Amino acid sequence: MLQPFYRLLDAVCQVSLVVSGTAMVTLTVIFGWLVFGRYVLNATPTWVEQVSLLLVALIGFLGASTGVHERSHLGVSFFRDIAPRPVRLAMELVSYLIMAVFGAVMMVNSYKLVLFKWSAEIPLINLPEGLRAVPLTLCGAFTLAYSIGHLIRFFTGERLDDRILETPPPADLPHSAE
């Protein structure tokens, strides 16, 4: 019954990766245009800096949210890995709850920032200043959604990666030379 929700999260993640990748290619192209315009045409395109700032925010924040979905976001796993299984389960639950709260706070407050800054214009490109916070709002929303997905999996007993819940091997076992 939850499979359509999980597929939706996977699709959102995939779209985020495609948008981030496209933004990265676009960023590369416009910086190429900047160099060509400055050194070949002797006419520097002034809009490149402002557009690149928007693209960097889009790339960074969408990429961060996909890291939450794919469970590759920044984390210190040493203590979790050496802890007993019940403690590891508690740590997993707490990390999902913290990420959900963080995503919700980010989404709500950055949305307020979008609304607050929407009436001002970004210099040189004449777009609403609130666009700068849209990637942050999306990141918060996606982080919240992905964390809810992880929490549902946690409480239904599904595990994306049971390795974090395995009991580590005893330290006194000899290691094979590879």
C-alpha positions in Angstrom: 0.0 0.0 0.0 2.9 2.4 0.7 4.7 1.5 -2.6 3.1 4.4 -4.6 4.4 6.8 -1.9 7.9 5.3 -2.0 7.8 5.4 -5.9 6.8 9.1 -5.7 9.7 9.8 -3.4 12.1 8.0 -5.7 10.7 10.0 -8.7 11.0 13.3 -6.8 14.6 12.4 -6.0 15.3 11.5 -9.6 13.8 14.7 -10.9 15.9 16.6 -8.3 19.0 14.9 -9.6 18.2 15.7 -13.2 17.4 19.4 -12.4 20.7 19.6 -10.4 22.6 18.1 -13.2 21.0 20.3 -15.8 21.8 23.3 -13.6 25.4 22.2 -13.3 25.7 22.0 -17.1 24.0 25.4 -17.5 26.4 26.9 -14.9 29.4 25.5 -16.9 28.0 26.9 -20.1 27.3 30.4 -18.8 30.8 30.6 -17.2 32.2 29.6 -20.6 30.2 32.4 -22.1 31.6 34.7 -19.5 35.2 33.9 -20.3 34.5 34.1 -24.1 32.7 37.4 -23.7 35.4 38.9 -21.5 38.5 37.8 -23.4 37.3 37.3 -27.0 34.5 39.8 -27.4 35.8 42.3 -24.9 32.3 42.6 -23.5 31.7 41.0 -20.2 28.1 39.6 -19.7 27.1 41.1 -16.4 24.1 38.8 -15.7 26.3 35.7 -15.3 27.1 36.3 -11.7 23.5 36.7 -10.6 22.3 33.7 -12.6 25.2 31.6 -11.3 24.3 32.4 -7.7 20.7 31.1 -8.3 22.1 28.0 -10.0 24.6 27.2 -7.2 21.8 27.4 -4.6 19.6 25.1 -6.7 22.4 22.6 -7.2 23.5 22.7 -3.5 20.1 22.4 -1.9 18.5 19.9 -4.3 21.6 17.8 -4.0 21.4 18.0 -0.2 17.9 16.8 -0.2 18.7 13.8 -2.4 21.4 12.9 0.0 18.7 12.5 2.7 16.6 10.3 0.5 19.6 8.1 -0.5 20.9 8.1 3.0 24.2 9.5 1.9 24.0 12.8 3.8 26.7 13.8 6.2 26.8 11.6 9.3 29.1 10.2 11.8 28.5 6.5 11.9 31.4 5.3 14.1 29.4 5.5 17.4 26.3 4.0 15.8 28.3 1.1 14.3 29.9 0.1 17.6 26.7 0.4 19.6 24.5 -2.6 20.5 21.5 -3.2 18.2 18.9 -1.5 20.5 21.0 1.6 20.7 21.5 1.6 16.9 17.8 1.4 16.4 17.2 4.3 18.7 19.9 6.3 16.9 18.3 5.6 13.6 14.9 6.7 14.8 16.3 9.9 16.4 18.2 10.8 13.3 15.1 10.5 11.1 13.1 12.5 13.6 15.7 15.3 13.7 15.9 15.4 9.9 12.1 15.6 9.7 12.0 18.5 12.1 14.9 20.2 10.4 13.2 19.9 7.0 10.0 21.3 8.4 11.6 24.2 10.0 13.7 24.9 6.9 10.7 24.7 4.6 8.5 27.0 6.7 11.1 29.7 7.4 12.5 29.8 4.0 9.0 30.0 2.5 8.5 33.1 4.7 11.7 34.4 3.3 10.5 33.8 -0.3 7.3 35.8 0.5 9.2 38.6 2.2 11.8 39.0 -0.6 9.5 38.4 -3.6 8.7 42.1 -4.2 12.4 43.1 -4.5 14.3 42.5 -7.8 17.7 40.8 -8.3 19.9 43.3 -10.0 20.9 42.8 -13.6 18.4 40.0 -14.3 15.1 41.6 -13.0 13.8 38.5 -11.3 12.2 38.4 -7.9 14.7 38.3 -5.0 12.6 35.6 -3.4 13.8 33.1 -6.1 17.0 32.8 -4.1 15.2 31.1 -1.3 13.0 28.8 -3.4 15.7 26.1 -3.6 16.0 26.2 0.2 12.2 25.8 0.6 12.2 22.9 -1.8 15.1 21.3 0.1 13.2 21.6 3.3 10.0 20.1 1.8 11.9 17.2 0.2 13.9 16.6 3.3 10.7 16.4 5.4 9.1 14.1 2.8 12.1 11.8 2.6 12.4 11.7 6.4 8.7 10.8 6.7 9.4 8.0 4.2 12.3 6.7 6.3 10.2 6.9 9.4 7.4 4.9 7.8 9.9 2.3 6.8 11.3 2.3 10.3 7.9 1.7 12.0 6.8 -0.9 9.4 9.9 -2.9 9.9 11.3 -2.3 6.4 14.9 -1.5 6.2 16.8 0.1 3.3 20.1 -0.8 4.8 20.1 -3.5 7.4 23.9 -3.3 7.7 23.5 -0.5 10.2 21.5 -2.8 12.4 23.7 -5.8 12.2 25.8 -6.8 15.2 29.4 -6.0 14.5 31.7 -9.0 14.4 33.7 -9.7 17.6 37.0 -7.8 17.7 39.0 -11.0 18.4 38.3 -12.7 15.1 41.4 -12.9 12.8 41.2 -10.8 9.7 42.1 -12.4 6.4 44.9 -10.8 4.4 43.6 -9.6 1.1 
